[in-house]
Amino acid sequence: QLQAFGGGLVQPGGSLRLSCAASGSISSFNVMAWYRQAPGKQRELVAAMVSGGVTNYADSVKGRFTISRDNAKNTVYLQMNSLKPEDTAVYYCWATTVDEYWGHGTLVTVSS
């Protein structure tokens, strides 16, 4: 199981760090990622990290968001800086081995 937390209300330009904690070892996951879904929009990929450490980001968050993982804590993080109102969404963590796993979402609201 995956559990995401760390969302909240932040002003434009602010920062948040999301965490995704796994109930077991994350070292077995081939890919871990963060998705988001804004109201009225489709879920989209925000950032992904493969087991070798290669990362990929949506163009809209490049240079602002950073995905990282701590295998010892079985946790994946999403550091979000310079937040914009358009980053407002429910954020979900996702992981895959042979199967896919979704965490419950955490709401991020960027507003003044």
PyMOL commands that set and color helices and strands:
alter all, ss='L'
color gray80, all
select helices_A, chain A and resi 71-73+85-87
alter helices_A, ss='H'
color red, helices_A
select strands_A, chain A and resi 2-5+8-10+16-22+31-37+44-50+55-57+65-70+75-80+89-96+100-102+106-110
alter strands_A, ss='S'
color yellow, strands_A
deselect
rebuild
show_as cartoon
